[in-house]
Amino acid sequence: MKKVYHLSTCNTCQKILKELELPDSFKLQDIKEEEITADQLKEMKALAGSYEALFSRRARLYRERDLNKKELSENDYKALILDHYTFLKRPVIINNEEIFIGNSKKTVAAAKAAVHG
């Protein structure tokens, strides 16, 4: 599977998508317009190793809900990501059996190398 979970209203996601120069074989899913399903999240977790790896602590709701003061379990991370799209660390790029999560320069460079390599 070749897929990117992103947010079309996020400037960082848009910049990264432009930089990646993705071939037409990639499917883009705007997670605000088309919610992540439990099955999709399960697939991402299988590649990432944990729900925590997919979870964004930078989401505004993370602090608003005082989650930064709680000990979260894998089930909590899963439920939160399914509850609100902003809890998914973006973008999530899936290139067959490889997953690239987030917007760090290193992650984006690795994703670009994998996509075009």
C-alpha positions in Angstrom: 0.0 0.0 0.0 1.2 3.5 -0.8 -0.7 6.1 1.2 -0.3 9.4 3.0 -2.5 10.5 5.9 -2.3 14.3 6.0 -4.3 17.4 6.8 -4.9 19.7 3.8 -5.2 22.7 6.1 -1.8 22.1 7.6 0.9 24.2 5.9 3.7 21.8 7.1 1.9 18.8 5.5 1.4 20.7 2.3 5.1 21.7 2.2 6.2 18.1 2.8 3.8 16.7 0.2 5.3 19.1 -2.3 8.9 18.2 -1.3 8.2 14.4 -1.6 7.0 14.7 -5.2 4.9 11.6 -4.8 4.1 9.4 -7.8 0.5 8.9 -8.8 0.5 5.4 -7.1 0.1 7.1 -3.7 -3.4 7.7 -2.3 -3.8 10.8 -0.2 -6.3 10.8 2.7 -7.2 14.2 4.3 -7.9 13.0 7.8 -10.2 15.9 8.5 -12.4 15.2 5.5 -12.2 11.4 5.7 -11.8 10.1 9.2 -9.3 7.4 10.1 -11.0 4.0 10.6 -10.1 1.6 13.3 -8.8 -0.8 10.6 -6.6 1.9 9.1 -5.2 2.8 12.5 -4.5 -0.9 13.2 -2.5 -1.2 9.9 -0.5 1.9 10.9 0.2 0.4 14.3 1.4 -2.9 12.8 4.0 -0.9 10.8 4.8 1.6 13.6 5.0 -0.8 16.5 2.7 1.1 18.8 -0.1 3.6 18.9 2.1 5.9 21.0 4.5 6.3 18.0 1.5 7.6 16.0 0.3 10.0 18.7 1.0 13.7 18.6 1.7 15.4 21.9 1.7 18.7 20.0 -2.0 18.7 19.5 -3.8 21.6 21.2 -6.3 19.2 22.7 -3.5 17.3 24.4 -3.0 20.2 26.9 -6.7 21.3 26.9 -7.7 17.9 28.1 -4.9 17.8 30.7 -3.6 14.6 29.0 0.0 15.8 29.7 -0.7 15.1 33.4 -1.9 11.6 32.8 -0.2 8.2 32.3 -1.7 7.1 28.9 -1.9 3.4 27.8 -1.7 2.0 24.3 -5.6 1.8 24.4 -5.8 5.4 25.4 -3.6 6.5 22.5 -5.7 4.4 20.1 -9.0 5.8 21.4 -7.7 9.4 21.3 -6.5 9.1 17.7 -9.8 7.6 16.7 -11.7 10.3 18.7 -10.0 13.3 17.1 -7.8 13.6 14.0 -5.4 16.1 15.5 -4.0 13.4 17.8 -2.4 11.7 14.8 1.2 12.8 14.2 1.3 14.0 10.7 1.9 13.3 8.0 1.9 9.5 8.1 3.5 8.1 4.9 3.2 4.4 4.1 5.3 3.1 1.3 4.5 -0.6 1.1 5.9 -2.1 4.3 7.6 1.1 5.5 6.0 3.8 7.6 7.3 7.4 8.1 5.6 9.4 10.9 5.8 13.1 11.5 7.5 16.1 10.0 11.1 16.0 11.2 13.7 16.7 8.5 15.2 13.2 9.0 11.9 11.5 8.6 11.0 13.4 5.5 14.4 12.8 3.9 14.1 9.0 4.7 10.5 9.0 3.2 11.7 10.8 0.1 14.6 8.3 -0.4 12.3 5.4 0.1 9.6 6.7 -2.3 12.2 7.5 -5.1 14.8 4.9 -4.3 
